[in-house]
Structures are given as C-alpha cells and as structure tokens.
Amino acid sequence: MILYVLPLAFGAWQIAIVIVVALIIFGGKGIGRKIAGIIKGTGEGVKEFKKALNEDDKEHEENEENTESEE
C-alpha cells in the first residue's frame, strides 16, 4: 500500500469539515457573492500592481535617458 498518497485522499468527513468552515467564515447567505467579490478584488489588485510596475519601469527608463544625455 502506498502511504504517501493517503493524506491527499479526501473523504466525506474532510469535505464536510471544509464546507462547515467555509460557512462559518463567509456565512450562509450570499456565499457566492462574497467569493465573487473576493476574486474580483484580487483581480483588481493584481491589475493595479502590474500598472504600477509598468509606470515605475517607464520612469526608470526616462531617468536613465536623461542621465545619459547629460553626460
């Protein structure tokens, strides 16, 4: 018997525990809306982060160009 796969097997009790914990954390009503809001917020955060990185790269390139032209 392969024992290293055994902890990865999900049974009915493990799934029930995960569902109960999710209901306790998110509440019973509107759990779909809450999860969708979390996913949307995460996506917006990633989008803003990438935008800030691109702006920072552009500023860095402009500063390099200005220092090279001064020399």
MDAnalysis code that builds the backbone (N, CA, C; Angstrom):
import MDAnalysis as mda
import numpy as np

u = mda.Universe.empty(213, n_residues=71, atom_resindex=np.repeat(np.arange(71), 3), trajectory=True)
u.add_TopologyAttr("name", ["N", "CA", "C"] * 71)
u.add_TopologyAttr("resid", np.arange(1, 72))
u.add_TopologyAttr("resname", ["MET", "ILE", "LEU", "TYR", "VAL", "LEU", "PRO", "LEU", "ALA", "PHE", "GLY", "ALA", "TRP", "GLN", "ILE", "ALA", "ILE", "VAL", "ILE", "VAL", "VAL", "ALA", "LEU", "ILE", "ILE", "PHE", "GLY", "GLY", "LYS", "GLY", "ILE", "GLY", "ARG", "LYS", "ILE", "ALA", "GLY", "ILE", "ILE", "LYS", "GLY", "THR", "GLY", "GLU", "GLY", "VAL", "LYS", "GLU", "PHE", "LYS", "LYS", "ALA", "LEU", "ASN", "GLU", "ASP", "ASP", "LYS", "GLU", "HIS", "GLU", "GLU", "ASN", "GLU", "GLU", "ASN", "THR", "GLU", "SER", "GLU", "GLU"])
u.atoms.positions = np.array([
    [0.842, -1.184, 0.000],
    [0.000, 0.000, 0.000],
    [0.880, 1.237, 0.000],
    [0.547, 2.204, -0.817],
    [1.321, 3.436, -0.919],
    [0.795, 4.419, 0.122],
    [1.602, 4.711, 1.124],
    [1.147, 5.550, 2.236],
    [1.288, 7.035, 1.969],
    [2.163, 7.448, 1.061],
    [2.353, 8.874, 0.842],
    [1.186, 9.503, 0.082],
    [0.337, 8.745, -0.556],
    [-0.836, 9.268, -1.258],
    [-2.028, 9.359, -0.313],
    [-2.015, 8.593, 0.734],
    [-3.138, 8.511, 1.660],
    [-3.552, 9.866, 2.241],
    [-2.624, 10.738, 2.675],
    [-3.065, 12.029, 3.221],
    [-3.724, 12.927, 2.172],
    [-3.517, 12.680, 0.891],
    [-4.103, 13.512, -0.148],
    [-5.512, 13.072, -0.532],
    [-5.947, 11.933, -0.019],
    [-7.276, 11.435, -0.343],
    [-8.314, 12.153, 0.508],
    [-9.307, 12.763, -0.144],
    [-10.362, 13.461, 0.573],
    [-11.567, 12.546, 0.715],
    [-12.022, 12.395, 1.933],
    [-13.213, 11.602, 2.191],
    [-14.392, 12.517, 2.465],
    [-15.504, 11.905, 2.791],
    [-16.724, 12.672, 3.051],
    [-16.559, 13.582, 4.268],
    [-15.876, 13.094, 5.299],
    [-15.699, 13.909, 6.512],
    [-14.831, 15.130, 6.248],
    [-13.777, 14.987, 5.473],
    [-12.906, 16.121, 5.173],
    [-13.648, 17.184, 4.360],
    [-14.436, 16.751, 3.396],
    [-15.206, 17.694, 2.581],
    [-16.249, 18.390, 3.438],
    [-16.900, 17.661, 4.328],
    [-17.899, 18.254, 5.216],
    [-17.259, 19.293, 6.140],
    [-16.084, 19.010, 6.646],
    [-15.391, 19.953, 7.524],
    [-15.034, 21.221, 6.769],
    [-14.563, 21.089, 5.535],
    [-14.218, 22.262, 4.727],
    [-15.463, 23.106, 4.470],
    [-16.588, 22.479, 4.163],
    [-17.830, 23.217, 3.913],
    [-18.293, 23.936, 5.172],
    [-18.219, 23.279, 6.316],
    [-18.628, 23.916, 7.573],
    [-17.739, 25.114, 7.889],
    [-16.449, 24.964, 7.711],
    [-15.525, 26.076, 7.964],
    [-15.813, 27.231, 7.013],
    [-16.081, 26.934, 5.742],
    [-16.401, 27.980, 4.765],
    [-17.681, 28.699, 5.151],
    [-18.677, 27.975, 5.614],
    [-19.933, 28.604, 6.042],
    [-19.732, 29.463, 7.279],
    [-18.872, 29.027, 8.182],
    [-18.593, 29.832, 9.372],
    [-17.878, 31.114, 8.987],
    [-16.916, 31.033, 8.087],
    [-16.135, 32.210, 7.690],
    [-16.981, 33.169, 6.851],
    [-17.674, 32.661, 5.839],
    [-18.378, 33.514, 4.893],
    [-19.853, 33.720, 5.227],
    [-20.418, 32.891, 6.048],
    [-21.842, 32.994, 6.337],
    [-22.651, 32.215, 5.320],
    [-23.882, 31.883, 5.684],
    [-24.713, 31.063, 4.812],
    [-25.304, 31.813, 3.647],
    [-25.741, 33.053, 3.879],
    [-26.393, 33.816, 2.809],
    [-25.365, 34.498, 1.926],
    [-25.572, 34.397, 0.653],
    [-24.747, 35.134, -0.290],
    [-23.305, 34.694, -0.352],
    [-23.036, 33.425, -0.087],
    [-21.651, 32.953, -0.107],
    [-21.064, 33.085, -1.515],
    [-21.886, 32.907, -2.528],
    [-21.403, 33.051, -3.906],
    [-20.988, 34.481, -4.204],
    [-21.792, 35.444, -3.703],
    [-21.461, 36.851, -3.925],
    [-20.179, 37.235, -3.195],
    [-20.017, 36.713, -2.001],
    [-18.817, 37.044, -1.233],
    [-17.563, 36.485, -1.897],
    [-17.650, 35.258, -2.350],
    [-16.494, 34.650, -3.018],
    [-16.197, 35.385, -4.322],
    [-17.250, 35.756, -5.060],
    [-17.055, 36.506, -6.303],
    [-16.408, 37.862, -6.011],
    [-16.818, 38.504, -4.925],
    [-16.227, 39.786, -4.543],
    [-14.757, 39.653, -4.190],
    [-14.412, 38.576, -3.516],
    [-13.011, 38.335, -3.164],
    [-12.182, 38.127, -4.428],
    [-12.699, 37.341, -5.357],
    [-11.978, 37.082, -6.603],
    [-11.837, 38.362, -7.410],
    [-12.908, 39.158, -7.478],
    [-12.863, 40.419, -8.220],
    [-11.850, 41.369, -7.601],
    [-11.856, 41.469, -6.269],
    [-10.902, 42.342, -5.584],
    [-9.465, 41.916, -5.814],
    [-9.232, 40.620, -5.814],
    [-7.885, 40.111, -6.064],
    [-7.447, 40.440, -7.485],
    [-8.350, 40.275, -8.450],
    [-8.025, 40.596, -9.836],
    [-7.712, 42.070, -10.026],
    [-8.503, 42.937, -9.384],
    [-8.253, 44.374, -9.481],
    [-6.914, 44.737, -8.839],
    [-6.593, 44.085, -7.736],
    [-5.319, 44.342, -7.075],
    [-4.134, 43.968, -7.943],
    [-4.235, 42.823, -8.592],
    [-3.155, 42.382, -9.488],
    [-3.021, 43.347, -10.658],
    [-4.153, 43.789, -11.196],
    [-4.150, 44.718, -12.322],
    [-3.483, 46.040, -11.932],
    [-3.816, 46.570, -10.764],
    [-3.208, 47.815, -10.287],
    [-1.709, 47.641, -10.030],
    [-1.329, 46.477, -9.511],
    [0.077, 46.200, -9.241],
    [0.881, 46.190, -10.537],
    [0.347, 45.532, -11.569],
    [1.037, 45.489, -12.860],
    [1.134, 46.880, -13.465],
    [0.072, 47.661, -13.329],
    [0.073, 49.028, -13.841],
    [1.148, 49.859, -13.148],
    [1.262, 49.729, -11.836],
    [2.272, 50.472, -11.088],
    [3.681, 50.042, -11.483],
    [3.870, 48.756, -11.725],
    [5.183, 48.275, -12.158],
    [5.562, 48.863, -13.511],
    [4.607, 48.895, -14.433],
    [4.878, 49.451, -15.761],
    [5.205, 50.936, -15.676],
    [4.483, 51.677, -14.843],
    [4.754, 53.103, -14.688],
    [6.143, 53.324, -14.085],
    [6.499, 52.491, -13.123],
    [7.811, 52.614, -12.480],
    [8.924, 52.317, -13.474],
    [8.724, 51.313, -14.333],
    [9.720, 50.986, -15.356],
    [9.900, 52.137, -16.334],
    [8.787, 52.755, -16.745],
    [8.861, 53.884, -17.674],
    [9.619, 55.059, -17.050],
    [9.338, 55.352, -15.775],
    [10.037, 56.438, -15.088],
    [11.526, 56.142, -14.975],
    [11.857, 54.887, -14.695],
    [13.247, 54.483, -14.561],
    [13.977, 54.632, -15.897],
    [13.325, 54.230, -16.992],
    [13.935, 54.368, -18.321],
    [14.124, 55.837, -18.682],
    [13.137, 56.688, -18.356],
    [13.256, 58.115, -18.638],
    [14.407, 58.734, -17.849],
    [14.562, 58.331, -16.606],
    [15.668, 58.842, -15.785],
    [17.016, 58.418, -16.343],
    [17.105, 57.183, -16.833],
    [18.353, 56.695, -17.430],
    [18.686, 57.489, -18.700],
    [17.681, 57.765, -19.521],
    [17.883, 58.515, -20.747],
    [18.352, 59.936, -20.440],
    [17.754, 60.545, -19.405],
    [18.134, 61.904, -19.027],
    [19.568, 61.971, -18.503],
    [19.985, 60.974, -17.736],
    [21.343, 60.973, -17.210],
    [22.351, 60.716, -18.315],
    [21.987, 59.888, -19.310],
    [22.901, 59.631, -20.429],
    [23.038, 60.863, -21.299],
    [21.971, 61.617, -21.504],
    [22.050, 62.799, -22.354],
    [22.804, 63.938, -21.663],
    [22.828, 63.957, -20.342],
    [23.554, 64.991, -19.596],
    [25.055, 64.749, -19.656],
    [25.463, 63.514, -19.811],
    [26.879, 63.175, -19.796],
    [27.517, 63.459, -21.087],
])
